Amino acid sequence: MYLSVTEVKPLAGYKLHLTFSNGEEKIFDVSPYLNTGKFTELRDLSLFNSVTIKFDAVEWPNHLDIDPEFLHEKSIAINDERISAVSP
């Protein structure tokens, strides 16, 4: 089943609150990628916070996007105990 991102909200600490087409809500931590390629541009909080959805994925104005299947796989479910370390 192909999942798409239906809602995205930027959070503190370079995290994204994601809602997927199956209704799941998850948190994706972008910070581990901020030293790689075009992701370095996202250190600018105004750019990071301008995240939108385009073609079922998340995208920023610098044309950086992240595939929804990757986001789903690498995100932590909000009801997961590990989420307690994340403060939305």
C-alpha positions, 0 to 999 in steps of 0.5 A: 500500500502506497502511503502519502503525507497528508499533513506536515507541521514543523516542530522544534529541534528540526522535527516534523509532525507527519500525518499519513494517508492511513491516518497514522501520525509520526515524528520524523527527525531531520537533524541527523541529515543536516550535515549532508548535501542540500539538507545543510540549507535546512539549518536556516529555521525560516527555510525549515519551517516553510515545509509543505506537501507536494506530490504526496511528499514533503518539500521545501522551497529549495526543492529538497523533498523526502519520499513519503515511504522513507518518512514513514519507515524512519519516523517514530509513531506518536504513541511510541514510548520513544516519543517521550524524548520529543517535545512537539 
